Amino acid sequence: MAQPKITVLFYTTYGMNHTIAQTAAEAAEAAGAQVRLRRVRETVPQEIIDGQEGWKTQLEKMQDIPEAAPEDMEWADGYFVTAPTRYGVVASQLRAFIDTLGPLWQAGKLANTTFTAATTANTSHGGQETTLQSLYVTAMHWGSIIVAPGYADPVKFEDNGNPYGFSMKAGDFTDLDRRSVSYQATRLVEMTKKLIA
C-alpha cells in the first residue's frame, strides 16, 4: 500500500495550535504517513508581537519549523489544518496563506486530497464550529475530500463532542485532548490510504 503524504499546517499565537499540530504530526507518522509539519508565516508587525511576551516567546520557539509554502500543499495527499478562531472564522494569517494557493487550486493540484481541521478559542462558544465549517468550505472549493472525525470513535463522546473537528477552549492540553487529536489524524491517514490505493 502506498504511503500517504500529509501536510500538517498550523498557525498559532500563544502555542495551543502548535501543540495540536505536533500531536497530529506524531499520530499521522505512527499511522504510517510521511509528514511535513509546517507553520504559517506571521503577518502581524514585529513591534506588536514584541509587546506581548507570550506571543514573542512562542514565535521564537518555532523558528526550527519551516514556514509553509505552496509546494508543501502540492506535495501532500492530505492536510491536517489547525489555527485559532477569530470572530467566528479562522485567523487571518492562515487565510493569507490560503490566498497564495490560487494558482494550485486553479490548476486542480489541490483536488482529490483529504482535509481535516481543528481549532481553538478563548471561550467554549467563540466560533469553533463556524471556523471549522469555513475551512471545509475552502476545502470544497479545492475539490478536497473532507475527513471530519464525526462520532466514529468513542473518544468523541468523551471530549467536547465536536463532530466537525477537534476544538477546545484555550488552556491545558489534556490526555483526552491528545487522544482526540490523535484519533482525528489517524482517521485522516486511514482515509487517505484508501484514496491513493
PyMOL commands that place a pseudoatom at each C-alpha (Angstrom):
pseudoatom trace, name=CA, resn=MET, resi=1, chain=A, elem=C, hetatm=0, pos=[0.000, 0.000, 0.000]
pseudoatom trace, name=CA, resn=ALA, resi=2, chain=A, elem=C, hetatm=0, pos=[1.254, 3.490, -0.872]
pseudoatom trace, name=CA, resn=GLN, resi=3, chain=A, elem=C, hetatm=0, pos=[2.496, 5.684, 1.968]
pseudoatom trace, name=CA, resn=PRO, resi=4, chain=A, elem=C, hetatm=0, pos=[0.292, 8.780, 2.212]
pseudoatom trace, name=CA, resn=LYS, resi=5, chain=A, elem=C, hetatm=0, pos=[1.898, 12.213, 2.387]
pseudoatom trace, name=CA, resn=ILE, resi=6, chain=A, elem=C, hetatm=0, pos=[0.287, 14.504, 4.949]
pseudoatom trace, name=CA, resn=THR, resi=7, chain=A, elem=C, hetatm=0, pos=[0.989, 18.190, 5.464]
pseudoatom trace, name=CA, resn=VAL, resi=8, chain=A, elem=C, hetatm=0, pos=[0.154, 19.316, 8.993]
pseudoatom trace, name=CA, resn=LEU, resi=9, chain=A, elem=C, hetatm=0, pos=[-0.387, 23.037, 8.617]
pseudoatom trace, name=CA, resn=PHE, resi=10, chain=A, elem=C, hetatm=0, pos=[-0.819, 25.346, 11.585]
pseudoatom trace, name=CA, resn=TYR, resi=11, chain=A, elem=C, hetatm=0, pos=[-0.911, 28.910, 12.763]
pseudoatom trace, name=CA, resn=THR, resi=12, chain=A, elem=C, hetatm=0, pos=[-0.603, 29.744, 16.437]
pseudoatom trace, name=CA, resn=THR, resi=13, chain=A, elem=C, hetatm=0, pos=[-0.283, 32.852, 18.570]
pseudoatom trace, name=CA, resn=TYR, resi=14, chain=A, elem=C, hetatm=0, pos=[0.452, 31.524, 22.054]
pseudoatom trace, name=CA, resn=GLY, resi=15, chain=A, elem=C, hetatm=0, pos=[1.180, 27.867, 21.289]
pseudoatom trace, name=CA, resn=MET, resi=16, chain=A, elem=C, hetatm=0, pos=[-2.003, 25.816, 21.620]
pseudoatom trace, name=CA, resn=ASN, resi=17, chain=A, elem=C, hetatm=0, pos=[-2.353, 25.113, 17.896]
pseudoatom trace, name=CA, resn=HIS, resi=18, chain=A, elem=C, hetatm=0, pos=[1.363, 24.330, 17.753]
pseudoatom trace, name=CA, resn=THR, resi=19, chain=A, elem=C, hetatm=0, pos=[0.731, 21.620, 20.351]
pseudoatom trace, name=CA, resn=ILE, resi=20, chain=A, elem=C, hetatm=0, pos=[-2.263, 20.305, 18.397]
pseudoatom trace, name=CA, resn=ALA, resi=21, chain=A, elem=C, hetatm=0, pos=[-0.210, 20.234, 15.195]
pseudoatom trace, name=CA, resn=GLN, resi=22, chain=A, elem=C, hetatm=0, pos=[2.700, 18.401, 16.828]
pseudoatom trace, name=CA, resn=THR, resi=23, chain=A, elem=C, hetatm=0, pos=[0.292, 15.834, 18.252]
pseudoatom trace, name=CA, resn=ALA, resi=24, chain=A, elem=C, hetatm=0, pos=[-1.358, 15.375, 14.862]
pseudoatom trace, name=CA, resn=ALA, resi=25, chain=A, elem=C, hetatm=0, pos=[2.008, 15.007, 13.130]
pseudoatom trace, name=CA, resn=GLU, resi=26, chain=A, elem=C, hetatm=0, pos=[3.155, 12.356, 15.605]
pseudoatom trace, name=CA, resn=ALA, resi=27, chain=A, elem=C, hetatm=0, pos=[-0.086, 10.401, 15.246]
pseudoatom trace, name=CA, resn=ALA, resi=28, chain=A, elem=C, hetatm=0, pos=[-0.019, 10.621, 11.451]
pseudoatom trace, name=CA, resn=GLU, resi=29, chain=A, elem=C, hetatm=0, pos=[3.535, 9.282, 11.378]
pseudoatom trace, name=CA, resn=ALA, resi=30, chain=A, elem=C, hetatm=0, pos=[2.583, 6.470, 13.761]
pseudoatom trace, name=CA, resn=ALA, resi=31, chain=A, elem=C, hetatm=0, pos=[-0.303, 5.606, 11.404]
pseudoatom trace, name=CA, resn=GLY, resi=32, chain=A, elem=C, hetatm=0, pos=[2.151, 5.205, 8.520]
pseudoatom trace, name=CA, resn=ALA, resi=33, chain=A, elem=C, hetatm=0, pos=[2.204, 8.611, 6.828]
pseudoatom trace, name=CA, resn=GLN, resi=34, chain=A, elem=C, hetatm=0, pos=[5.099, 10.689, 5.612]
pseudoatom trace, name=CA, resn=VAL, resi=35, chain=A, elem=C, hetatm=0, pos=[4.530, 14.047, 7.337]
pseudoatom trace, name=CA, resn=ARG, resi=36, chain=A, elem=C, hetatm=0, pos=[5.541, 17.658, 6.803]
pseudoatom trace, name=CA, resn=LEU, resi=37, chain=A, elem=C, hetatm=0, pos=[4.892, 19.910, 9.804]
pseudoatom trace, name=CA, resn=ARG, resi=38, chain=A, elem=C, hetatm=0, pos=[4.615, 23.493, 8.569]
pseudoatom trace, name=CA, resn=ARG, resi=39, chain=A, elem=C, hetatm=0, pos=[3.804, 26.770, 10.296]
pseudoatom trace, name=CA, resn=VAL, resi=40, chain=A, elem=C, hetatm=0, pos=[2.036, 29.667, 8.651]
pseudoatom trace, name=CA, resn=ARG, resi=41, chain=A, elem=C, hetatm=0, pos=[4.062, 32.876, 8.414]
pseudoatom trace, name=CA, resn=GLU, resi=42, chain=A, elem=C, hetatm=0, pos=[3.240, 35.555, 10.979]
pseudoatom trace, name=CA, resn=THR, resi=43, chain=A, elem=C, hetatm=0, pos=[1.831, 38.696, 9.364]
pseudoatom trace, name=CA, resn=VAL, resi=44, chain=A, elem=C, hetatm=0, pos=[1.456, 40.905, 12.430]
pseudoatom trace, name=CA, resn=PRO, resi=45, chain=A, elem=C, hetatm=0, pos=[4.114, 43.648, 12.737]
pseudoatom trace, name=CA, resn=GLN, resi=46, chain=A, elem=C, hetatm=0, pos=[7.015, 42.669, 14.979]
pseudoatom trace, name=CA, resn=GLU, resi=47, chain=A, elem=C, hetatm=0, pos=[6.530, 45.679, 17.273]
pseudoatom trace, name=CA, resn=ILE, resi=48, chain=A, elem=C, hetatm=0, pos=[3.070, 44.387, 18.208]
pseudoatom trace, name=CA, resn=ILE, resi=49, chain=A, elem=C, hetatm=0, pos=[4.392, 40.882, 18.837]
pseudoatom trace, name=CA, resn=ASP, resi=50, chain=A, elem=C, hetatm=0, pos=[7.238, 42.299, 20.955]
pseudoatom trace, name=CA, resn=GLY, resi=51, chain=A, elem=C, hetatm=0, pos=[4.646, 43.997, 23.167]
pseudoatom trace, name=CA, resn=GLN, resi=52, chain=A, elem=C, hetatm=0, pos=[3.201, 40.618, 24.218]
pseudoatom trace, name=CA, resn=GLU, resi=53, chain=A, elem=C, hetatm=0, pos=[5.748, 38.377, 25.864]
pseudoatom trace, name=CA, resn=GLY, resi=54, chain=A, elem=C, hetatm=0, pos=[3.801, 35.137, 25.331]
pseudoatom trace, name=CA, resn=TRP, resi=55, chain=A, elem=C, hetatm=0, pos=[3.397, 35.805, 21.618]
pseudoatom trace, name=CA, resn=LYS, resi=56, chain=A, elem=C, hetatm=0, pos=[7.065, 36.770, 21.196]
pseudoatom trace, name=CA, resn=THR, resi=57, chain=A, elem=C, hetatm=0, pos=[8.260, 33.698, 23.111]
pseudoatom trace, name=CA, resn=GLN, resi=58, chain=A, elem=C, hetatm=0, pos=[6.080, 31.343, 21.067]
pseudoatom trace, name=CA, resn=LEU, resi=59, chain=A, elem=C, hetatm=0, pos=[7.301, 32.775, 17.763]
pseudoatom trace, name=CA, resn=GLU, resi=60, chain=A, elem=C, hetatm=0, pos=[10.918, 32.334, 18.867]
pseudoatom trace, name=CA, resn=LYS, resi=61, chain=A, elem=C, hetatm=0, pos=[10.155, 28.764, 19.985]
pseudoatom trace, name=CA, resn=MET, resi=62, chain=A, elem=C, hetatm=0, pos=[9.017, 27.753, 16.476]
pseudoatom trace, name=CA, resn=GLN, resi=63, chain=A, elem=C, hetatm=0, pos=[11.926, 29.025, 14.418]
pseudoatom trace, name=CA, resn=ASP, resi=64, chain=A, elem=C, hetatm=0, pos=[13.097, 25.479, 13.656]
pseudoatom trace, name=CA, resn=ILE, resi=65, chain=A, elem=C, hetatm=0, pos=[9.767, 24.627, 11.977]
pseudoatom trace, name=CA, resn=PRO, resi=66, chain=A, elem=C, hetatm=0, pos=[9.746, 25.581, 8.285]
pseudoatom trace, name=CA, resn=GLU, resi=67, chain=A, elem=C, hetatm=0, pos=[7.243, 28.172, 7.117]
pseudoatom trace, name=CA, resn=ALA, resi=68, chain=A, elem=C, hetatm=0, pos=[4.554, 26.773, 4.857]
pseudoatom trace, name=CA, resn=ALA, resi=69, chain=A, elem=C, hetatm=0, pos=[4.913, 27.226, 1.112]
pseudoatom trace, name=CA, resn=PRO, resi=70, chain=A, elem=C, hetatm=0, pos=[2.540, 26.289, -1.706]
pseudoatom trace, name=CA, resn=GLU, resi=71, chain=A, elem=C, hetatm=0, pos=[4.886, 23.411, -2.551]
pseudoatom trace, name=CA, resn=ASP, resi=72, chain=A, elem=C, hetatm=0, pos=[4.024, 21.789, 0.782]
pseudoatom trace, name=CA, resn=MET, resi=73, chain=A, elem=C, hetatm=0, pos=[0.387, 21.688, -0.279]
pseudoatom trace, name=CA, resn=GLU, resi=74, chain=A, elem=C, hetatm=0, pos=[1.090, 20.398, -3.776]
pseudoatom trace, name=CA, resn=TRP, resi=75, chain=A, elem=C, hetatm=0, pos=[3.303, 17.653, -2.302]
pseudoatom trace, name=CA, resn=ALA, resi=76, chain=A, elem=C, hetatm=0, pos=[0.630, 16.261, 0.010]
pseudoatom trace, name=CA, resn=ASP, resi=77, chain=A, elem=C, hetatm=0, pos=[-2.142, 13.722, -0.418]
pseudoatom trace, name=CA, resn=GLY, resi=78, chain=A, elem=C, hetatm=0, pos=[-3.931, 15.128, 2.637]
pseudoatom trace, name=CA, resn=TYR, resi=79, chain=A, elem=C, hetatm=0, pos=[-3.991, 18.021, 5.074]
pseudoatom trace, name=CA, resn=PHE, resi=80, chain=A, elem=C, hetatm=0, pos=[-4.455, 18.420, 8.813]
pseudoatom trace, name=CA, resn=VAL, resi=81, chain=A, elem=C, hetatm=0, pos=[-5.038, 22.141, 9.392]
pseudoatom trace, name=CA, resn=THR, resi=82, chain=A, elem=C, hetatm=0, pos=[-5.264, 23.849, 12.773]
pseudoatom trace, name=CA, resn=ALA, resi=83, chain=A, elem=C, hetatm=0, pos=[-5.441, 27.516, 13.750]
pseudoatom trace, name=CA, resn=PRO, resi=84, chain=A, elem=C, hetatm=0, pos=[-7.358, 29.667, 16.233]
pseudoatom trace, name=CA, resn=THR, resi=85, chain=A, elem=C, hetatm=0, pos=[-10.707, 31.184, 15.505]
pseudoatom trace, name=CA, resn=ARG, resi=86, chain=A, elem=C, hetatm=0, pos=[-11.037, 34.934, 15.061]
pseudoatom trace, name=CA, resn=TYR, resi=87, chain=A, elem=C, hetatm=0, pos=[-14.564, 36.341, 15.136]
pseudoatom trace, name=CA, resn=GLY, resi=88, chain=A, elem=C, hetatm=0, pos=[-16.028, 33.011, 14.035]
pseudoatom trace, name=CA, resn=VAL, resi=89, chain=A, elem=C, hetatm=0, pos=[-13.623, 32.341, 11.166]
pseudoatom trace, name=CA, resn=VAL, resi=90, chain=A, elem=C, hetatm=0, pos=[-10.023, 31.212, 11.040]
pseudoatom trace, name=CA, resn=ALA, resi=91, chain=A, elem=C, hetatm=0, pos=[-7.157, 33.580, 11.916]
pseudoatom trace, name=CA, resn=SER, resi=92, chain=A, elem=C, hetatm=0, pos=[-6.197, 35.971, 9.120]
pseudoatom trace, name=CA, resn=GLN, resi=93, chain=A, elem=C, hetatm=0, pos=[-2.649, 34.642, 8.972]
pseudoatom trace, name=CA, resn=LEU, resi=94, chain=A, elem=C, hetatm=0, pos=[-3.927, 31.274, 7.756]
pseudoatom trace, name=CA, resn=ARG, resi=95, chain=A, elem=C, hetatm=0, pos=[-6.355, 32.935, 5.348]
pseudoatom trace, name=CA, resn=ALA, resi=96, chain=A, elem=C, hetatm=0, pos=[-3.454, 34.938, 3.912]
pseudoatom trace, name=CA, resn=PHE, resi=97, chain=A, elem=C, hetatm=0, pos=[-1.562, 31.716, 3.237]
pseudoatom trace, name=CA, resn=ILE, resi=98, chain=A, elem=C, hetatm=0, pos=[-4.619, 30.103, 1.668]
pseudoatom trace, name=CA, resn=ASP, resi=99, chain=A, elem=C, hetatm=0, pos=[-4.861, 33.108, -0.635]
pseudoatom trace, name=CA, resn=THR, resi=100, chain=A, elem=C, hetatm=0, pos=[-1.434, 32.229, -2.081]
pseudoatom trace, name=CA, resn=LEU, resi=101, chain=A, elem=C, hetatm=0, pos=[-2.776, 28.872, -3.262]
pseudoatom trace, name=CA, resn=GLY, resi=102, chain=A, elem=C, hetatm=0, pos=[-4.883, 30.237, -6.125]
pseudoatom trace, name=CA, resn=PRO, resi=103, chain=A, elem=C, hetatm=0, pos=[-2.561, 29.016, -8.902]
pseudoatom trace, name=CA, resn=LEU, resi=104, chain=A, elem=C, hetatm=0, pos=[-2.519, 25.482, -7.436]
pseudoatom trace, name=CA, resn=TRP, resi=105, chain=A, elem=C, hetatm=0, pos=[-6.282, 25.459, -6.971]
pseudoatom trace, name=CA, resn=GLN, resi=106, chain=A, elem=C, hetatm=0, pos=[-6.909, 26.743, -10.480]
pseudoatom trace, name=CA, resn=ALA, resi=107, chain=A, elem=C, hetatm=0, pos=[-4.654, 24.030, -11.912]
pseudoatom trace, name=CA, resn=GLY, resi=108, chain=A, elem=C, hetatm=0, pos=[-6.520, 21.348, -9.943]
pseudoatom trace, name=CA, resn=LYS, resi=109, chain=A, elem=C, hetatm=0, pos=[-3.435, 20.459, -7.935]
pseudoatom trace, name=CA, resn=LEU, resi=110, chain=A, elem=C, hetatm=0, pos=[-5.262, 20.536, -4.589]
pseudoatom trace, name=CA, resn=ALA, resi=111, chain=A, elem=C, hetatm=0, pos=[-8.114, 18.336, -5.822]
pseudoatom trace, name=CA, resn=ASN, resi=112, chain=A, elem=C, hetatm=0, pos=[-8.644, 14.746, -4.689]
pseudoatom trace, name=CA, resn=THR, resi=113, chain=A, elem=C, hetatm=0, pos=[-6.776, 15.295, -1.450]
pseudoatom trace, name=CA, resn=THR, resi=114, chain=A, elem=C, hetatm=0, pos=[-8.116, 14.725, 2.055]
pseudoatom trace, name=CA, resn=PHE, resi=115, chain=A, elem=C, hetatm=0, pos=[-8.705, 17.549, 4.519]
pseudoatom trace, name=CA, resn=THR, resi=116, chain=A, elem=C, hetatm=0, pos=[-9.453, 17.749, 8.225]
pseudoatom trace, name=CA, resn=ALA, resi=117, chain=A, elem=C, hetatm=0, pos=[-9.298, 20.706, 10.609]
pseudoatom trace, name=CA, resn=ALA, resi=118, chain=A, elem=C, hetatm=0, pos=[-9.027, 21.684, 14.266]
pseudoatom trace, name=CA, resn=THR, resi=119, chain=A, elem=C, hetatm=0, pos=[-9.292, 24.990, 16.105]
pseudoatom trace, name=CA, resn=THR, resi=120, chain=A, elem=C, hetatm=0, pos=[-9.165, 26.777, 19.453]
pseudoatom trace, name=CA, resn=ALA, resi=121, chain=A, elem=C, hetatm=0, pos=[-10.895, 29.761, 21.014]
pseudoatom trace, name=CA, resn=ASN, resi=122, chain=A, elem=C, hetatm=0, pos=[-10.759, 31.637, 24.306]
pseudoatom trace, name=CA, resn=THR, resi=123, chain=A, elem=C, hetatm=0, pos=[-14.324, 30.591, 25.110]
pseudoatom trace, name=CA, resn=SER, resi=124, chain=A, elem=C, hetatm=0, pos=[-16.378, 27.434, 24.604]
pseudoatom trace, name=CA, resn=HIS, resi=125, chain=A, elem=C, hetatm=0, pos=[-18.668, 29.137, 22.095]
pseudoatom trace, name=CA, resn=GLY, resi=126, chain=A, elem=C, hetatm=0, pos=[-16.224, 31.525, 20.449]
pseudoatom trace, name=CA, resn=GLY, resi=127, chain=A, elem=C, hetatm=0, pos=[-16.838, 30.414, 16.884]
pseudoatom trace, name=CA, resn=GLN, resi=128, chain=A, elem=C, hetatm=0, pos=[-15.214, 26.992, 16.910]
pseudoatom trace, name=CA, resn=GLU, resi=129, chain=A, elem=C, hetatm=0, pos=[-17.808, 25.236, 14.743]
pseudoatom trace, name=CA, resn=THR, resi=130, chain=A, elem=C, hetatm=0, pos=[-18.136, 28.074, 12.238]
pseudoatom trace, name=CA, resn=THR, resi=131, chain=A, elem=C, hetatm=0, pos=[-14.348, 28.250, 11.941]
pseudoatom trace, name=CA, resn=LEU, resi=132, chain=A, elem=C, hetatm=0, pos=[-14.139, 24.561, 11.075]
pseudoatom trace, name=CA, resn=GLN, resi=133, chain=A, elem=C, hetatm=0, pos=[-17.029, 24.788, 8.656]
pseudoatom trace, name=CA, resn=SER, resi=134, chain=A, elem=C, hetatm=0, pos=[-15.474, 27.789, 6.903]
pseudoatom trace, name=CA, resn=LEU, resi=135, chain=A, elem=C, hetatm=0, pos=[-12.257, 25.831, 6.442]
pseudoatom trace, name=CA, resn=TYR, resi=136, chain=A, elem=C, hetatm=0, pos=[-14.244, 22.950, 4.990]
pseudoatom trace, name=CA, resn=VAL, resi=137, chain=A, elem=C, hetatm=0, pos=[-15.931, 25.318, 2.544]
pseudoatom trace, name=CA, resn=THR, resi=138, chain=A, elem=C, hetatm=0, pos=[-12.450, 26.273, 1.327]
pseudoatom trace, name=CA, resn=ALA, resi=139, chain=A, elem=C, hetatm=0, pos=[-11.558, 22.584, 1.004]
pseudoatom trace, name=CA, resn=MET, resi=140, chain=A, elem=C, hetatm=0, pos=[-14.696, 22.024, -1.080]
pseudoatom trace, name=CA, resn=HIS, resi=141, chain=A, elem=C, hetatm=0, pos=[-13.559, 24.744, -3.481]
pseudoatom trace, name=CA, resn=TRP, resi=142, chain=A, elem=C, hetatm=0, pos=[-10.285, 22.891, -3.893]
pseudoatom trace, name=CA, resn=GLY, resi=143, chain=A, elem=C, hetatm=0, pos=[-12.044, 19.600, -4.596]
pseudoatom trace, name=CA, resn=SER, resi=144, chain=A, elem=C, hetatm=0, pos=[-10.697, 18.047, -1.394]
pseudoatom trace, name=CA, resn=ILE, resi=145, chain=A, elem=C, hetatm=0, pos=[-12.483, 15.259, 0.431]
pseudoatom trace, name=CA, resn=ILE, resi=146, chain=A, elem=C, hetatm=0, pos=[-13.434, 16.257, 3.963]
pseudoatom trace, name=CA, resn=VAL, resi=147, chain=A, elem=C, hetatm=0, pos=[-12.492, 13.789, 6.673]
pseudoatom trace, name=CA, resn=ALA, resi=148, chain=A, elem=C, hetatm=0, pos=[-14.298, 15.033, 9.753]
pseudoatom trace, name=CA, resn=PRO, resi=149, chain=A, elem=C, hetatm=0, pos=[-13.948, 12.943, 12.909]
pseudoatom trace, name=CA, resn=GLY, resi=150, chain=A, elem=C, hetatm=0, pos=[-17.689, 12.555, 13.287]
pseudoatom trace, name=CA, resn=TYR, resi=151, chain=A, elem=C, hetatm=0, pos=[-18.668, 10.254, 16.131]
pseudoatom trace, name=CA, resn=ALA, resi=152, chain=A, elem=C, hetatm=0, pos=[-16.802, 7.313, 14.617]
pseudoatom trace, name=CA, resn=ASP, resi=153, chain=A, elem=C, hetatm=0, pos=[-14.737, 6.732, 17.768]
pseudoatom trace, name=CA, resn=PRO, resi=154, chain=A, elem=C, hetatm=0, pos=[-15.759, 6.666, 21.449]
pseudoatom trace, name=CA, resn=VAL, resi=155, chain=A, elem=C, hetatm=0, pos=[-13.301, 9.480, 22.235]
pseudoatom trace, name=CA, resn=LYS, resi=156, chain=A, elem=C, hetatm=0, pos=[-15.738, 11.923, 20.608]
pseudoatom trace, name=CA, resn=PHE, resi=157, chain=A, elem=C, hetatm=0, pos=[-18.255, 11.125, 23.342]
pseudoatom trace, name=CA, resn=GLU, resi=158, chain=A, elem=C, hetatm=0, pos=[-15.627, 11.857, 25.979]
pseudoatom trace, name=CA, resn=ASP, resi=159, chain=A, elem=C, hetatm=0, pos=[-14.151, 15.102, 24.665]
pseudoatom trace, name=CA, resn=ASN, resi=160, chain=A, elem=C, hetatm=0, pos=[-16.280, 18.151, 23.871]
pseudoatom trace, name=CA, resn=GLY, resi=161, chain=A, elem=C, hetatm=0, pos=[-18.110, 16.157, 21.196]
pseudoatom trace, name=CA, resn=ASN, resi=162, chain=A, elem=C, hetatm=0, pos=[-17.459, 18.377, 18.180]
pseudoatom trace, name=CA, resn=PRO, resi=163, chain=A, elem=C, hetatm=0, pos=[-18.015, 16.104, 15.139]
pseudoatom trace, name=CA, resn=TYR, resi=164, chain=A, elem=C, hetatm=0, pos=[-16.570, 18.678, 12.707]
pseudoatom trace, name=CA, resn=GLY, resi=165, chain=A, elem=C, hetatm=0, pos=[-13.061, 18.570, 14.129]
pseudoatom trace, name=CA, resn=PHE, resi=166, chain=A, elem=C, hetatm=0, pos=[-11.120, 18.801, 17.357]
pseudoatom trace, name=CA, resn=SER, resi=167, chain=A, elem=C, hetatm=0, pos=[-11.754, 22.077, 19.138]
pseudoatom trace, name=CA, resn=MET, resi=168, chain=A, elem=C, hetatm=0, pos=[-11.017, 23.353, 22.581]
pseudoatom trace, name=CA, resn=LYS, resi=169, chain=A, elem=C, hetatm=0, pos=[-11.093, 26.343, 24.828]
pseudoatom trace, name=CA, resn=ALA, resi=170, chain=A, elem=C, hetatm=0, pos=[-7.538, 27.632, 25.202]
pseudoatom trace, name=CA, resn=GLY, resi=171, chain=A, elem=C, hetatm=0, pos=[-5.885, 26.191, 28.285]
pseudoatom trace, name=CA, resn=ASP, resi=172, chain=A, elem=C, hetatm=0, pos=[-4.302, 22.930, 29.371]
pseudoatom trace, name=CA, resn=PHE, resi=173, chain=A, elem=C, hetatm=0, pos=[-3.911, 20.275, 26.677]
pseudoatom trace, name=CA, resn=THR, resi=174, chain=A, elem=C, hetatm=0, pos=[-5.065, 17.122, 28.450]
pseudoatom trace, name=CA, resn=ASP, resi=175, chain=A, elem=C, hetatm=0, pos=[-4.539, 13.438, 27.749]
pseudoatom trace, name=CA, resn=LEU, resi=176, chain=A, elem=C, hetatm=0, pos=[-8.119, 13.337, 26.457]
pseudoatom trace, name=CA, resn=ASP, resi=177, chain=A, elem=C, hetatm=0, pos=[-7.330, 16.171, 24.047]
pseudoatom trace, name=CA, resn=ARG, resi=178, chain=A, elem=C, hetatm=0, pos=[-4.249, 14.299, 22.870]
pseudoatom trace, name=CA, resn=ARG, resi=179, chain=A, elem=C, hetatm=0, pos=[-6.279, 11.144, 22.250]
pseudoatom trace, name=CA, resn=SER, resi=180, chain=A, elem=C, hetatm=0, pos=[-8.912, 13.095, 20.328]
pseudoatom trace, name=CA, resn=VAL, resi=181, chain=A, elem=C, hetatm=0, pos=[-6.387, 14.827, 18.063]
pseudoatom trace, name=CA, resn=SER, resi=182, chain=A, elem=C, hetatm=0, pos=[-4.531, 11.549, 17.536]
pseudoatom trace, name=CA, resn=TYR, resi=183, chain=A, elem=C, hetatm=0, pos=[-7.758, 9.810, 16.535]
pseudoatom trace, name=CA, resn=GLN, resi=184, chain=A, elem=C, hetatm=0, pos=[-8.569, 12.556, 14.031]
pseudoatom trace, name=CA, resn=ALA, resi=185, chain=A, elem=C, hetatm=0, pos=[-5.085, 12.468, 12.500]
pseudoatom trace, name=CA, resn=THR, resi=186, chain=A, elem=C, hetatm=0, pos=[-5.131, 8.666, 12.335]
pseudoatom trace, name=CA, resn=ARG, resi=187, chain=A, elem=C, hetatm=0, pos=[-8.535, 8.724, 10.650]
pseudoatom trace, name=CA, resn=LEU, resi=188, chain=A, elem=C, hetatm=0, pos=[-7.171, 11.203, 8.104]
pseudoatom trace, name=CA, resn=VAL, resi=189, chain=A, elem=C, hetatm=0, pos=[-4.269, 8.877, 7.293]
pseudoatom trace, name=CA, resn=GLU, resi=190, chain=A, elem=C, hetatm=0, pos=[-6.538, 5.821, 7.033]
pseudoatom trace, name=CA, resn=MET, resi=191, chain=A, elem=C, hetatm=0, pos=[-8.925, 7.582, 4.644]
pseudoatom trace, name=CA, resn=THR, resi=192, chain=A, elem=C, hetatm=0, pos=[-6.017, 8.940, 2.603]
pseudoatom trace, name=CA, resn=LYS, resi=193, chain=A, elem=C, hetatm=0, pos=[-4.537, 5.459, 2.256]
pseudoatom trace, name=CA, resn=LYS, resi=194, chain=A, elem=C, hetatm=0, pos=[-7.837, 4.274, 0.793]
pseudoatom trace, name=CA, resn=LEU, resi=195, chain=A, elem=C, hetatm=0, pos=[-7.964, 7.226, -1.595]
pseudoatom trace, name=CA, resn=ILE, resi=196, chain=A, elem=C, hetatm=0, pos=[-4.469, 6.750, -3.022]
pseudoatom trace, name=CA, resn=ALA, resi=197, chain=A, elem=C, hetatm=0, pos=[-4.541, 2.936, -3.110]
for i in range(1, 197): cmd.bond("trace and resi %d" % i, "trace and resi %d" % (i + 1))
show_as sticks, trace
zoom trace
